[in-house]
Amino acid sequence: MATGIRRIKNGWGDQDSVLVRYPRGAEMEMPSSQYVAQGHHPPITALPVQPPPFQSEQSPRRATLELTSPKPT
């Protein structure tokens, strides 16, 4: 069974998610409701909380590419 590593605020759309690690080392993010429903450990309230991921209409990389790319004429 997977073990919870950390909770991510608003990581799954508009709800929290949990990063879990499986026995062979693979990691996966799942909605917090699924984590609780499947009975993973430790309890979700015991997991450290990570701030929400960077969310923007435009990623920094894309903005940089647009600024440095020549405009078609």
C-alpha positions in Angstrom: 0.0 0.0 0.0 1.1 3.5 -0.7 2.4 5.9 2.0 1.5 9.5 2.1 4.4 11.9 1.8 2.8 15.4 1.8 -0.5 17.2 1.2 -0.6 19.7 -1.6 -3.1 22.7 -1.2 -5.3 22.9 -4.3 -3.1 20.4 -6.1 -6.0 18.5 -7.7 -8.1 21.2 -9.4 -9.9 22.9 -6.5 -9.3 20.3 -3.9 -6.2 19.2 -2.0 -4.1 16.3 -3.2 -1.7 13.9 -1.6 1.7 12.8 -2.9 2.1 9.1 -2.1 5.0 6.7 -2.5 4.6 3.0 -3.3 6.8 0.3 -1.9 8.9 0.1 -5.0 9.6 3.8 -5.0 7.1 5.1 -7.5 5.4 8.4 -6.5 2.0 9.5 -7.6 -0.3 12.4 -6.7 -4.0 11.6 -6.0 -7.0 13.6 -4.8 -7.2 13.8 -1.0 -10.7 12.3 -1.1 -9.3 9.2 -2.8 -6.4 9.0 -0.3 -8.9 9.0 2.6 -11.4 6.6 0.9 -8.6 4.1 0.2 -7.4 4.2 3.8 -3.8 5.2 3.1 -1.5 6.0 6.0 -0.5 8.2 7.8 -3.8 10.0 8.4 -4.2 13.0 6.1 -4.1 15.4 9.0 -0.7 14.2 10.0 0.9 15.0 6.6 3.0 18.2 6.1 1.3 20.8 3.8 2.9 22.1 0.7 1.7 25.5 -0.7 -0.4 25.4 -3.9 1.5 24.8 -7.2 2.4 27.8 -9.4 -0.7 28.6 -11.4 -0.7 31.3 -14.0 -2.3 31.9 -17.3 1.2 32.0 -18.7 4.2 30.0 -17.5 7.5 31.8 -17.0 9.1 29.6 -19.7 6.5 30.5 -22.3 6.8 34.2 -21.5 10.5 34.0 -21.9 10.2 32.2 -25.2 7.7 34.8 -26.5 10.0 37.7 -25.4 13.0 36.2 -27.2 11.4 34.7 -30.3 11.3 36.8 -33.5 7.8 37.9 -34.5 6.6 36.7 -37.9 6.0 39.5 -40.4 
